[in-house]
Amino acid sequence: MAPNSFGDLLRITTFGESHGPALGVVIDGCPSGIPLREDDLLPDLRRRRPGQSAMASTRNEEDRPIILSGVFEGKTTGMPIAVIVENNDRRPQDYDLLRKAFRPGHADATYAAKYGHRDHRGGGRSSGRETVVRVIAGTIACKILPSNTKILGYTIKIGPHEAAVFRPETIEENPVRCADPSAAKLMEEYVIGLKEHFNSAGGMIEIRVTGTPPNLGDPVFGKLKARLADALMGIGAVTGFSYGSGFDAAAMTGVDYISDRKHFGGILGGISTGEDLILHISVKPPSSLGEVAKRGRHDACIVPRVIPVAEAMVAIVLADCYLLQRAYDNFSDHPSP
């Protein structure tokens, strides 16, 4: 199944299931000489792991990465980097009743129809648990990018509650990862109220990239916006993507649209301008509800845990495009005779 791989020069392949022995990722194309240790991967893994708050799944996974290859004496070698994370808190018996039953809103029915055989334990390959290794790949991708390139995701809406102010220093101080402390409290109370009734909530995330390298992306089919959409829409819970003014542009006049460069979201003609990238994704409410939620360990709102995954996928795209642009620049400087 080729779709388990993503990227061109920087290519990742993920493997493993939610309740299998481990999940893993192979990162191919990472340049040599980049400092990398297992502890470097821990901060973002902790931001994605379950059990962070009353809103999240109670599955207790340490998410300790094990680097198997591609690193020697604390630096990348240029060879494929393989990393695994063991599944230590598996409870596949929770899903025995789902061997022949299909959960509404999940991939159960489509996987069974397409492949004729599926791993019913927590969704198997379709589980959000798979994203743990995307976060690992994203951390490594960030090391490839220029040091001034920063990727920051945060919640801007959950249910009816929307952020009104932007205080980035408060994002990691609340369980919903919102930059508006007042709105964050309302969001948290809203989600906990739904969880008590075995219901769930969706929301919106904004990702801002500062220090974006210019000239990333290519005309026509390789546009940066298309690559980012592919990466972010490939996250299971994500239902929509936009950049800059997004769908609001549909209601603007041309004069209004070009009056503020923020409407372009840092991309023109599918190529980065070097200005801040402003991206938005919508995240669906988790589909494990009612009796299913009572039996298993599920998130009432996945938005806060999607944020490090979204940041990782943006980093992978940008690092891949950065390596492609660097190769193009080197070729342009030394053209063939």
C-alpha angles and dihedrals in degrees: 000000000000093000088076085078128070135186140034116240091005103045127180128193119190127198141177140065135257095256100024122107095272148340123232148177134209114207113197125185099034109145119244126254098042112137109244133165131164091251089061088067097052104080096061093037089057090053091055100039122108125252096049096128145352088277096058137077114278092223104133109218121158091203094208109173122223116202109213103176148353096057127089128174090353097307135094114255099205090252123112112294113220120192130174135191117202122227103229102162100055120158104174091160088073087072101046091107089056095061089099100012124086120217115224113249095017133105093248098105097041093048091050092048094046101042104022090224129057144177103245094185103113092326094303109221094003092060121114085237087083090070092071090084093046087061089054091052090047093054090053091046090055089058089059094054123081112280093245093058108103127182117201126179127187141164117262099172140017117177108317095340119097133182115252101180134039117227104157094185089068098053096097093040095076131050095240094053094231123156091217109074095197094050090043091061092051091048092051093049090048094053095045089051090054092046091056087061093043090251130125145213139222131204151168130274129198120205118197122192117196124188090029112181110241125238096036115148132034136247123272110355100012098056114151091231090055093048091050092047090051092050097045097040086052089070106099098230096045116104103172144022134196139158134207110350089351116180091354087075088073090071096044131095118233090252091054093046097053093040093083124037090208086076088068091058093219094299129101123174088357091298126109116251096203091253123115115295112228114196133174132196132182119221122205125229111263111265098218100103141150114357092003090056091047093055100044143037110266142158118248088204123015096188098101092048092047091060098077089043091053091047089051094051091049089051092051092052094046093046091049091049090045091055090046091051092047090053090049092049091050091050092048091052091052107034121183115265 
